[in-house]
Amino acid sequence: MALKEKLETLPTQPGVYLFKDGDGAVVYVGKARVLRDRVRQYFQAARPADPWRDALIAEIADVDMVLTDSEMEALALENNFIKRHQPRFNVLLRDDKNHPYLKLTLAEEYPRLYVVRRVAEDENAYGGPYIPASLGRRTASLIHKIFGVRSCKEVLNGRRPRPCLQYQIGRCIAPCVAEICSLDRYRQACEDAGLFLEGRTEEVLRRLRAAMEDAAAGDRFEEAASLRDQIRTLERLEAPQKVTTTDIEERDVFAAHVEWGRAALQVFSVREGKIVGREGYLLDHVAEPEGLLASAIQQFYAQGRYVPREILVPAAPPDQTLLEQWLGQRRGTQVRIRVPQRGEKVRLLEMVARNARLAYDLEWRHPRKQSQEILRALRDLLDLEVEPRRIECFDISNIQGSDVVASMVSFEEG
């Protein structure tokens, strides 16, 4: 069936639509409460001019649809299709740097901690990114020392005859020997390490203090002493952090700077009044700027990151209620997306927005970057085989045939 005929017979149910080019490749994936209304919007003659959306429409040769029973199902399915097809007109989060993360494999029976370069969508806990990379290694060393999380690749069952050297030097609590550390105790230590990675140190301290008092009351003095040492070490950690709020709430703050179909996105994580993390993404081919933050939020948390109670954005995203419901399902409790109007939250959002503008300028306004783009455009315009490295421009002027003056201006590498 031709595209025009499909547009005439679009269903009115919720679902996901996939735009394809002439080769059958998926170029854009979207969701809709009413598929007919949403898809037809792209082809309305009276729509406002937008270069990137026009470029998308010029590519569309076919459309496929997948019907769902609800908007929530469409939201989840849209994210799966975006990850599978990687359409070039969708918002695809691309890190502006390749900084390391720490991965705590909570999905394993005996979790371990190690460095990775990408965050995956799984049941594990991640910390980072760490800038510089040495900060990640120092944090990993600290977690081994405080919580005793293992780093080895050995398959454990608790029946090892004796612990390894890591236990002797105080970098592991030896879950490999059940008589020294039970699986339940080790799992709890790993859960505390996960909270620490997320910047929720106060929660860890509250649990450790309660566990220490319980161990002391039960005459388990060696365990109580170990917990006391962990508490003291955590209390001494006075890493310099900028206090951003006077409350102890947790929130993530999203802001983006968009120009000419490109965007720089910044996400700041605030835990217990302190900025504990920052992530930046550079986005090409932003066909629908109004849906940028909604799509970015969905992809950001679909990768397995911790979902805070509150998310701050500069403007309410489309389908805000639906997005809050989806986030609440991932967190297990209610999540609110808010647009701050005054006070410290507004100042925090403004700071994140300034960082987004800076990231955009560094990537696309840098003179070298601009020169390279101009040369590529000139190569395409003049149908040259390679980009011109040297350009000489001449101009000759005269006054009534006399007083001839000539000049030449040379450009090298743009």
Backbone torsions as a table, in degrees:
resi	resn	phi	psi	omega
1	MET	NA	135.1	-179.3
2	ALA	-70.2	159.4	-177.5
3	LEU	-59.1	-43.1	-178.5
4	LYS	-61.3	-39.0	179.4
5	GLU	-68.5	-37.4	178.1
6	LYS	-63.9	-37.6	179.8
7	LEU	-65.3	-26.5	179.7
8	GLU	-79.6	-19.8	-173.9
9	THR	-119.1	27.3	-178.6
10	LEU	-67.8	140.8	179.6
11	PRO	-76.2	163.6	179.5
12	THR	-102.0	9.2	179.2
13	GLN	-85.2	164.7	171.9
14	PRO	-71.1	156.0	179.0
15	GLY	169.9	-165.4	-177.7
16	VAL	-121.4	138.4	176.7
17	TYR	-117.3	143.8	-179.1
18	LEU	-125.1	112.6	176.0
19	PHE	-83.1	136.5	-179.0
20	LYS	-124.2	151.5	177.4
21	ASP	-89.4	-172.1	-176.9
22	GLY	-64.4	-23.0	178.4
23	ASP	-90.2	0.0	-179.5
24	GLY	87.4	3.6	178.9
25	ALA	-80.1	140.3	179.6
26	VAL	-75.5	122.9	-178.7
27	VAL	-107.1	-18.4	179.2
28	TYR	-158.1	140.8	176.9
29	VAL	-126.1	133.6	177.9
30	GLY	-142.7	167.0	177.8
31	LYS	-119.7	162.8	-179.3
32	ALA	-156.3	147.4	172.1
33	ARG	-74.0	-39.4	175.4
34	VAL	-128.3	107.6	-173.7
35	LEU	-59.6	-41.5	-176.6
36	ARG	-59.5	-47.9	-176.9
37	ASP	-67.2	-42.3	-175.0
38	ARG	-68.6	-46.5	-175.9
39	VAL	-67.7	-38.6	-178.8
40	ARG	-66.8	-25.2	179.5
41	GLN	-57.4	-33.3	-177.9
42	TYR	-65.9	-25.4	-171.6
43	PHE	-109.4	13.5	177.6
44	GLN	-73.8	133.2	-178.0
45	ALA	-67.2	-27.6	-174.6
46	ALA	-91.1	9.8	-178.5
47	ARG	-68.1	150.0	178.8
48	PRO	-63.4	147.2	179.7
49	ALA	-69.0	134.9	177.6
50	ASP	-150.9	119.4	-172.7
51	PRO	-60.9	-40.2	-176.7
52	TRP	-75.3	-37.6	177.0
53	ARG	-67.9	-38.0	176.3
54	ASP	-62.8	-37.9	177.7
55	ALA	-64.7	-38.3	177.1
56	LEU	-63.6	-47.7	-177.0
57	ILE	-62.5	-36.4	178.9
58	ALA	-64.1	-25.0	-179.1
59	GLU	-84.0	-22.4	-170.4
60	ILE	-71.2	122.5	175.8
61	ALA	-118.3	-16.3	-177.4
62	ASP	-159.0	162.0	177.4
63	VAL	-139.9	134.1	172.8
64	ASP	-112.2	154.3	-179.2
65	MET	-135.3	145.9	173.7
66	VAL	-126.1	116.4	-179.2
67	LEU	-80.6	144.3	177.3
68	THR	-130.1	167.6	-178.9
69	ASP	-83.7	-18.8	-176.3
70	SER	-153.4	165.4	175.9
71	GLU	-64.4	-35.8	-178.9
72	MET	-62.1	-42.0	176.6
73	GLU	-63.9	-39.1	179.2
74	ALA	-64.2	-38.7	178.9
75	LEU	-61.8	-46.5	-179.4
76	ALA	-67.3	-40.0	-178.1
77	LEU	-68.8	-37.8	177.5
78	GLU	-57.9	-45.1	-179.6
79	ASN	-63.2	-39.4	179.1
80	ASN	-64.7	-42.1	179.6
81	PHE	-66.4	-38.3	178.9
82	ILE	-63.0	-43.3	179.0
83	LYS	-65.9	-34.8	-176.8
84	ARG	-75.8	-45.0	-172.4
85	HIS	-95.3	-20.9	-178.3
86	GLN	50.3	56.0	-177.2
87	PRO	-65.1	138.7	-172.6
88	ARG	-74.3	-16.2	178.6
89	PHE	-96.0	-2.9	173.8
90	ASN	-84.5	161.2	173.5
91	VAL	-73.8	113.4	178.9
92	LEU	-116.1	113.2	-176.7
93	LEU	-66.5	120.1	178.7
94	ARG	-123.4	117.9	-178.3
95	ASP	-57.8	138.5	175.3
96	ASP	-78.6	-9.5	174.6
97	LYS	-144.4	162.6	179.2
98	ASN	-110.2	61.5	-177.2
99	HIS	-81.3	155.1	-177.6
100	PRO	-79.1	155.4	173.3
101	TYR	-121.5	161.8	170.6
102	LEU	-104.9	130.6	-179.0
103	LYS	-111.1	124.4	175.9
104	LEU	-109.4	112.1	-169.4
105	THR	-81.5	71.4	-179.7
106	LEU	-66.1	-17.1	178.0
107	ALA	-72.2	-18.2	177.4
108	GLU	-85.2	156.3	179.5
109	GLU	-64.0	-43.1	176.5
110	TYR	-114.5	89.5	-174.4
111	PRO	-60.3	154.6	174.8
112	ARG	-137.1	166.7	-174.6
113	LEU	-122.8	132.1	176.5
114	TYR	-157.9	171.4	-175.2
115	VAL	-90.4	136.5	174.7
116	VAL	-133.1	167.2	179.9
117	ARG	-108.4	-6.8	179.6
118	ARG	-139.3	146.8	175.2
119	VAL	-93.7	128.6	-178.4
120	ALA	-104.7	160.4	176.1
121	GLU	-87.0	93.7	-179.2
122	ASP	-151.9	-169.4	-175.6
123	GLU	-94.1	12.4	-179.0
124	ASN	-88.8	166.5	178.0
125	ALA	-103.3	143.1	-178.8
126	TYR	-128.7	145.2	173.1
127	GLY	-125.5	146.0	179.0
128	GLY	123.8	-168.6	3.4
129	PRO	-73.0	155.4	-177.2
130	TYR	-105.8	124.2	-177.4
131	ILE	-128.0	113.0	0.5
132	PRO	-77.4	177.7	-177.2
133	ALA	-62.2	-29.3	-180.0
134	SER	-62.2	-27.6	178.0
135	LEU	-64.5	-35.2	176.7
136	GLY	-63.4	-42.2	179.6
137	ARG	-66.9	-38.5	178.5
138	ARG	-66.7	-38.5	178.1
139	THR	-65.6	-41.2	177.4
140	ALA	-61.4	-43.9	178.5
141	SER	-60.7	-38.9	179.2
142	LEU	-65.3	-41.7	179.7
143	ILE	-65.3	-40.4	176.2
144	HIS	-60.2	-40.8	-176.2
145	LYS	-72.6	-42.9	-175.2
146	ILE	-80.1	-47.7	-171.9
147	PHE	-101.9	-14.2	178.3
148	GLY	71.2	28.6	179.0
149	VAL	-74.5	135.3	-175.2
150	ARG	-74.1	157.8	175.3
151	SER	-120.4	-5.5	-175.7
152	CYS	-76.4	164.0	178.9
153	LYS	-101.9	9.7	-176.7
154	GLU	-67.1	141.4	175.1
155	VAL	-79.0	120.8	-172.6
156	LEU	-107.5	148.5	171.8
157	ASN	-140.7	6.6	178.9
158	GLY	82.3	6.2	-174.2
159	ARG	-111.6	17.1	177.2
160	ARG	-64.2	138.8	-177.0
161	PRO	-65.0	-34.2	178.5
162	ARG	-154.1	154.2	-177.6
163	PRO	-73.4	164.9	-178.8
164	CYS	-89.7	-174.0	-176.5
165	LEU	-63.8	-29.9	-179.9
166	GLN	-58.7	-35.4	176.2
167	TYR	-68.8	-39.9	-177.1
168	GLN	-65.6	-32.6	-177.9
169	ILE	-96.7	9.7	172.8
170	GLY	78.3	26.7	179.6
171	ARG	-111.3	6.6	178.7
172	CYS	-158.9	143.8	-179.5
173	ILE	-95.4	14.4	170.6
174	ALA	60.9	61.3	173.4
175	PRO	-69.3	-12.0	178.8
176	CYS	-68.6	-18.9	178.5
177	VAL	-117.7	104.0	-173.8
178	ALA	-60.4	-29.4	-179.7
179	GLU	-67.8	-25.1	179.4
180	ILE	-90.4	-44.6	-177.7
181	CYS	-143.1	116.9	179.1
182	SER	-73.3	162.0	179.4
183	LEU	-62.4	-40.1	-179.6
184	ASP	-62.6	-42.5	179.8
185	ARG	-65.8	-39.8	-179.8
186	TYR	-67.4	-41.6	178.5
187	ARG	-61.0	-39.1	179.1
188	GLN	-66.0	-39.6	176.8
189	ALA	-61.9	-38.4	178.8
190	CYS	-69.7	-37.7	175.8
191	GLU	-61.9	-41.1	176.9
192	ASP	-63.4	-39.9	178.1
193	ALA	-63.4	-37.1	177.2
194	GLY	-63.6	-41.5	176.4
195	LEU	-63.3	-39.2	178.8
196	PHE	-63.0	-40.8	178.4
197	LEU	-62.1	-32.7	-179.4
198	GLU	-83.6	0.0	179.2
199	GLY	84.6	11.8	-176.4
200	ARG	-97.5	58.8	-173.9
201	THR	-65.3	-36.7	-178.5
202	GLU	-62.1	-38.1	176.9
203	GLU	-62.8	-41.0	178.8
204	VAL	-62.4	-45.2	-178.2
205	LEU	-63.4	-41.4	178.8
206	ARG	-61.4	-43.2	-179.7
207	ARG	-68.3	-40.6	-179.6
208	LEU	-64.6	-39.5	178.7
209	ARG	-64.2	-42.4	178.1
210	ALA	-64.3	-41.3	179.0
211	ALA	-66.6	-37.2	178.4
212	MET	-63.8	-45.0	178.9
213	GLU	-63.3	-39.1	178.6
214	ASP	-65.7	-41.4	179.3
215	ALA	-66.0	-40.1	179.0
216	ALA	-65.9	-40.7	179.4
217	ALA	-65.5	-28.0	179.3
218	GLY	-93.8	14.2	178.3
219	ASP	61.6	26.1	174.6
220	ARG	-96.9	72.2	-168.3
221	PHE	-70.5	-32.5	179.0
222	GLU	-66.1	-42.1	177.1
223	GLU	-65.3	-40.9	179.4
224	ALA	-63.0	-39.2	179.6
225	ALA	-65.9	-38.9	178.2
226	SER	-63.9	-42.5	177.8
227	LEU	-65.7	-37.1	177.6
228	ARG	-61.5	-41.8	179.3
229	ASP	-64.8	-38.8	177.2
230	GLN	-62.2	-43.3	-179.4
231	ILE	-62.1	-45.0	-178.9
232	ARG	-63.0	-40.1	179.5
233	THR	-64.4	-44.0	179.2
234	LEU	-64.9	-38.5	-179.6
235	GLU	-67.4	-26.0	179.8
236	ARG	-81.4	-12.0	-179.2
237	LEU	-74.0	101.7	-179.5
238	GLU	-117.1	57.5	179.7
239	ALA	-62.6	135.9	-179.5
240	PRO	-66.7	116.1	178.4
241	GLN	-131.2	148.0	177.9
242	LYS	-83.3	119.0	177.7
243	VAL	-74.6	124.2	-173.8
244	THR	-109.8	-22.5	178.8
245	THR	-140.4	160.4	-180.0
246	THR	-92.7	-6.8	177.0
247	ASP	-96.4	-176.7	-177.9
248	ILE	-113.0	18.2	-179.1
249	GLU	-69.8	160.3	176.7
250	GLU	-110.0	141.5	179.7
251	ARG	-159.0	156.0	168.1
252	ASP	-113.0	144.7	-176.1
253	VAL	-120.8	124.1	-179.1
254	PHE	-111.7	136.8	171.8
255	ALA	-152.0	150.0	-178.4
256	ALA	-140.9	149.6	172.3
257	HIS	-115.3	123.1	-174.0
258	VAL	-121.7	130.0	173.6
259	GLU	-150.0	135.9	171.2
260	TRP	50.4	45.7	175.3
261	GLY	74.4	10.1	176.8
262	ARG	-124.7	156.9	-178.8
263	ALA	-150.6	150.0	170.4
264	ALA	-117.6	124.1	-178.1
265	LEU	-109.7	136.8	176.3
266	GLN	-125.1	138.3	177.4
267	VAL	-128.2	119.4	177.0
268	PHE	-108.2	134.0	177.8
269	SER	-104.3	126.9	-179.9
270	VAL	-116.6	125.2	177.6
271	ARG	-131.0	126.3	177.9
272	GLU	55.4	39.7	176.0
273	GLY	80.8	5.8	-177.3
274	LYS	-125.5	143.7	172.3
275	ILE	-75.6	116.4	-176.8
276	VAL	-112.2	-4.9	-179.3
277	GLY	-165.7	151.4	175.7
278	ARG	-141.9	134.4	175.6
279	GLU	-131.1	140.1	-179.3
280	GLY	-124.7	145.3	-179.6
281	TYR	-136.8	144.7	176.7
282	LEU	-113.0	129.1	-170.9
283	LEU	-121.2	125.8	175.2
284	ASP	-103.6	155.5	174.0
285	HIS	56.6	55.2	176.7
286	VAL	-81.9	96.8	-174.8
287	ALA	-78.0	-27.8	-178.6
288	GLU	-130.7	85.3	-177.3
289	PRO	-58.0	-32.2	-178.0
290	GLU	-66.2	-22.8	179.0
291	GLY	-103.0	9.8	-174.9
292	LEU	-60.2	-52.1	-175.3
293	LEU	-66.6	-39.5	179.4
294	ALA	-61.0	-45.4	179.2
295	SER	-66.4	-39.8	-179.8
296	ALA	-65.8	-41.9	178.5
297	ILE	-60.9	-44.1	-179.0
298	GLN	-62.5	-47.5	-179.7
299	GLN	-67.3	-36.6	-177.7
300	PHE	-60.1	-47.3	-176.5
301	TYR	-86.7	-17.5	175.8
302	ALA	-69.1	-15.2	-179.2
303	GLN	-84.2	8.3	174.7
304	GLY	96.5	8.8	-179.6
305	ARG	-73.6	157.9	176.7
306	TYR	-66.5	134.4	179.8
307	VAL	-99.1	117.3	179.8
308	PRO	-78.3	175.8	-179.7
309	ARG	-71.6	-28.0	-172.8
310	GLU	-137.5	140.9	176.7
311	ILE	-126.2	127.2	179.4
312	LEU	-101.1	134.6	179.1
313	VAL	-137.4	157.4	-179.6
314	PRO	-75.0	-22.1	179.2
315	ALA	-150.0	147.7	-178.0
316	ALA	-63.2	127.2	-179.2
317	PRO	-77.7	157.7	173.2
318	PRO	-60.7	149.4	179.3
319	ASP	54.2	44.0	-177.2
320	GLN	-60.4	-44.1	-178.6
321	THR	-61.7	-43.5	178.8
322	LEU	-62.6	-43.2	179.8
323	LEU	-64.2	-39.0	177.3
324	GLU	-64.3	-38.9	177.9
325	GLN	-64.0	-42.7	179.5
326	TRP	-63.9	-43.9	177.9
327	LEU	-64.3	-39.8	178.6
328	GLY	-62.4	-35.7	176.9
329	GLN	-65.7	-37.5	179.9
330	ARG	-72.5	-35.3	-179.1
331	ARG	-81.2	-36.3	-175.3
332	GLY	98.9	-10.5	175.5
333	THR	-139.8	175.6	-175.4
334	GLN	-64.2	139.8	176.5
335	VAL	-125.5	136.3	179.9
336	ARG	-116.5	135.1	171.8
337	ILE	-102.6	121.4	-172.9
338	ARG	-126.6	150.6	171.8
339	VAL	-109.9	104.0	-176.2
340	PRO	-66.0	145.6	-177.6
341	GLN	-109.7	-24.7	-177.4
342	ARG	-162.0	170.1	172.9
343	GLY	81.4	-158.1	-173.6
344	GLU	-65.5	-33.0	-179.7
345	LYS	-66.0	-37.1	176.8
346	VAL	-64.9	-43.3	179.5
347	ARG	-63.7	-37.3	177.2
348	LEU	-64.5	-44.8	179.8
349	LEU	-63.4	-39.5	178.3
350	GLU	-63.3	-37.6	178.3
351	MET	-64.6	-42.1	178.3
352	VAL	-65.0	-39.2	178.6
353	ALA	-64.1	-38.5	177.4
354	ARG	-63.9	-37.3	177.4
355	ASN	-67.0	-36.1	177.5
356	ALA	-65.3	-41.3	178.4
357	ARG	-64.1	-41.8	178.8
358	LEU	-62.4	-43.7	179.6
359	ALA	-62.6	-39.2	177.7
360	TYR	-63.5	-46.7	-178.4
361	ASP	-62.5	-41.3	-178.5
362	LEU	-66.2	-32.7	-177.1
363	GLU	-84.8	-42.5	-169.3
364	TRP	-119.4	-11.2	178.0
365	ARG	-104.1	-4.8	178.9
366	HIS	-60.6	134.7	-176.6
367	PRO	-52.9	-39.8	-178.8
368	ARG	-64.6	-42.2	179.2
369	LYS	-62.9	-44.9	-178.8
370	GLN	-63.0	-41.7	179.6
371	SER	-61.2	-41.7	180.0
372	GLN	-63.3	-40.4	179.6
373	GLU	-67.4	-39.2	178.5
374	ILE	-62.4	-43.3	179.9
375	LEU	-64.2	-40.1	178.5
376	ARG	-64.2	-41.5	179.3
377	ALA	-65.1	-39.6	179.2
378	LEU	-66.5	-39.3	176.7
379	ARG	-58.8	-45.4	-179.3
380	ASP	-67.8	-39.3	-177.8
381	LEU	-65.1	-41.1	-177.4
382	LEU	-92.6	1.5	178.9
383	ASP	57.4	46.2	177.9
384	LEU	-87.6	156.4	179.1
385	GLU	-74.9	-36.8	-179.6
386	VAL	-132.2	167.0	177.7
387	GLU	-71.9	135.6	179.2
388	PRO	-67.3	129.8	179.4
389	ARG	-94.4	-27.0	178.4
390	ARG	-135.6	130.8	179.6
391	ILE	-126.3	128.8	178.5
392	GLU	-115.5	125.6	-177.7
393	CYS	-114.3	126.7	-179.1
394	PHE	-112.7	147.1	173.5
395	ASP	-146.2	131.8	-179.6
396	ILE	-125.0	130.4	178.7
397	SER	-131.3	154.0	176.1
398	ASN	-149.4	163.1	179.2
399	ILE	-114.2	107.3	179.2
400	GLN	51.1	42.3	175.1
401	GLY	84.4	-1.6	178.8
402	SER	-127.7	178.9	179.5
403	ASP	53.0	54.0	-179.0
404	VAL	-73.4	131.5	178.4
405	VAL	-128.7	130.1	178.7
406	ALA	-122.7	149.3	178.1
407	SER	-144.0	154.5	176.3
408	MET	-135.7	135.3	175.9
409	VAL	-119.7	130.4	-178.2
410	SER	-112.0	136.8	175.0
411	PHE	-117.0	129.9	176.7
412	GLU	-120.8	129.0	-178.9
413	GLU	54.6	34.3	178.6
414	GLY	83.9	NA	NA
